[in-house]
Amino acid sequence: MSALQNNIPVTQGLFGTTELDEARSAAIKKTYALLSLSVVAAIAGGFVGSNSPALREFFASIPGWIVAIIAINAIPYVAIACRHNPVMGTLALIGDGLVSGLILAPVLYMASVVAPDIVPAALVLTAIVFAGVTFAVMLTKVQFSAPRGLMTGMFFAIIGVIVLNMFLNIGFLGMIIAGAIGIFGVFILVNATSQVLNNPEYDEPVVGALMLFAGLFNVFVAILHILLAFAGRDD
C-alpha cells in the first residue's frame, strides 16, 4: 500500500484540489463504499472478539500477538493481489476489517470493563467523522476539494462532540479534547483521500479502500486510547 502514500505534500493533500475525470470520480465513490464494508466487518469482529473469552485470551497471548501481526500484514497483500477480481478483492477487504476488529478484542473488552462508555464514544466519534468525509466524497463530481472535505468533516466532528456530551456529559475540557481528536481524524482521512486520488497508479477501488481503512483504523485506536487516558483509565 505504500505506493499510494505520500505522493503529494501534506499541505496539498489538505488544502489543494484534484481534478477528476468521470472514471476516477466513480472510482473514489466505489472506494468509500468498499471502505464501509471493511468498517462494518471491523465492528463485527470487535464485537465478537470482545465477547468471546477464548478469542480475548488468544489475542492477549504472545502466539496470538504473532498471529495478529502476520494476519494484519498478509491480508492487505492478498487484497492487492486480488484487486482486479471484484469478488475476491471485496472478500479480502471484509477479511481485513474482521481481523482488525478481532485483534482489538482484548483492548475493547478491557475498556468496556473499566469504562463502559468509552468504547461506544470512540465508535460514535469515529463513525461521525467517517460519515462527514464520506458525505463530501459522495458529492464530488469533477473536482475533489480537500478544504471542502475538511470543513464538512470538521462540522460533523463538532456535531459528534455535542452528541457525546449529551449522552456522556464529558464536560467542557472533554469536549475540547474530543473535538481535537475528531478534527485530527478528519485531517487524516482527507489527506489520505487526496493522496489516493493524486496517485497515477490508483486504478482499483480495493487498493484505495485498504489505504483509507488503515487510516481510519488508526483514528479509532487513537480516539480509544485518548478517551481512556482522559478518563484516567488508560492502563
N, C-alpha and C positions, 0 to 999 in steps of 0.2 A: 504493500500500500504506500510505501514511501515515494513511489513515483508520482503520486498525486499530491504530495505535500510540498509546501514552501516553493511554489513555482513563481509566486509574485511576492513583493514585500508585504508585510503585515499591514502597513498603512494603506496600501492599495486594496488589500483584502477587506479592510474595514470601512474604507471611505471612498472607494472607487466604484465605477460602474462597468458592467460587462455587456457588450452587445451580443445578442443571441440570434442564431438562425432558428427556423422552425423545429428542426430536428433536436438541437441542443435544449431548446425550451421544453420540448416534450420529455427529453431525457431527464432533466433535473426534477420534473414533476414525478416521473416514474421512480426516480431515485428516492425521493421523500416518501413515496407510497411503500416502497420496499423497506425503507428505514422504519416505517411504522410497524411492519411485521416483525422486525428484529426487536423493537421496543416491547411489543406485546409479548413476544416469546421470552424476553428477559424478565418481565414482570411475572409471567407464569413460572419460570424457572426459580426466581427468587421466592415466590410464594410456596411452591412445592418443597424446595430445599429447606427453607427456614422452618417448615412444619414437619420435616422428616428427621427424627433423631439420628438415624443411620447416615443420612447424607451430611448432616451438620458435623457429626463426628469424623466422617471420612475427609471432608474438605478442610477440617481443622487440623488434621494429622499431616505428617511430613509426606507420606505417599500421596495423599490427596492433594497436597500443595504441588507436588511434582506433576501429577496428572493434570491439574488445573493449568499450570504453566505451559505444558505441552499442548493441551487442547486449545487454549486461548490463542496460541500462535499458529497451530496447524490448521484449524478450521478456516481462518481467512484465506490461507493459501489454497485450500480446496475450493473455496468460493471463487477465487480469482481464476483458477484453472477451469471452473465450470461457467465462467461469466457469459460465454456465448450460448449456453444451454439455459433457457429461461427457467425450466422446471428445477434442474439440479442447482442452479445458482440461487434461486429463491429458497430451496430447502437448506442450502448451506448457510444462507443469511439467518434463517429461522434457527438453525442449529447453533450458530454463533451467539445469537441472543439468548437462547435457552441455557447454553453452557455458562455464559457470563452471569446469568441470574443464579444458577446453581452454585457457582464459585463464591458468590457473596452470601451464601446461606448462613455461615457462622456469624458474620458481622450483622446481618439483618436480624437474626434471632437474638443476639446479644443486645442490639439496640432496642428491639421490641420488648425485652425484659426490663432493662434498666430505664428506658424512656419510651413508653408505648406510643407517644405521639410523634416521635422523631421520624420514624420510617414513613408514615403517611405524609408528613410535612415535606420530607425530601422528595417523595414521589410527586406530590401535588405541584411543588415549585418547579421541578424538572419538566413535568408534563406541560405546565402552562408556558414555560419558556419555549419548549419544543413546538407547542401549538402556535405561538406567536411568530416564530421564524417560518414555520410551515405555511402559515397564512400568507406571509409576504412572498414566499416562493410560488405558491399556487396562483398568485395574482400576476406573476411575471409573464411577460409576453415576448417582446423583442429586446428587452434590456433588464438585467438584474442590477438593481441599485442597492449596494451594500448599506449606505446611510438610511435608506428607507427600511431595509431589513432591521437595522439596529433600532430605529425609532419604534417600529412595530413591536419588535421583541421586547424592548425596554418597557413599553406601555403594558404589554401582557405581564411582564415580570412584576411591575408595580401592582397590577391587579392581583397577582398571585400572593404578594406580600400582604395585601389588605385582607385577602381570604384567609391566609394563615393566622393573622392577628384576630380575626373574627372568631375563629374556632379554637385557637390555642392561646390567645392572649399573650403574645410573646413580648409585648411592651415596645416602647419607642426604640430603645437600643437594639432589641431583637429585630425590629422592622428594618432598621438601617443595615444591620449585618445581613439579614436575609435578602434585602434588596440588592446589596452589593454582590452577593453570591449569584443571584438571578441575572443581574446585568453582565457579570463575568461570563456566565453560561451563554448569554446571547452573543457576546463578542466571539466566543469560541466557535459557535455554530455558524455565525455569519462569515467569519474568516475562512472556516473550513469549506463552506459553500462556494465562496469566491475562488478558493484555491482549486477546487474541483472543476469549476466552470472555465477557468483560465488555463487548464492543462490540455494541450493538444492531443494527449493520449486518452483523454476521457471520452470514451465512446460506448461505455456499458454502464447502465444504472447500478448494477450489482457492485462494481468496484467503488463507485461514489458512495453507495449506501454503507459499505464496510467502513470507509474512512469517517463518514459522519457519525456512524454508530459508536466508533471508538471515542470520538469527541464527546458525544452525549453521555456515554458510559462514565467517562472521567468527570463530567459535570455532576452526575448523580452521586458518585463516590465522594467528590469534594463537598457537595452540599450536605451529605450524610455526616461526614466527619466534622464539618464545621458546626453544624447544628448540635451534634453531640458534645462538642467542645464548649459551645455556648451554654448548653445545659449542665456543664460541669461533669459530664459522664463519659468522656472520650477515653475509656480505659479498656 
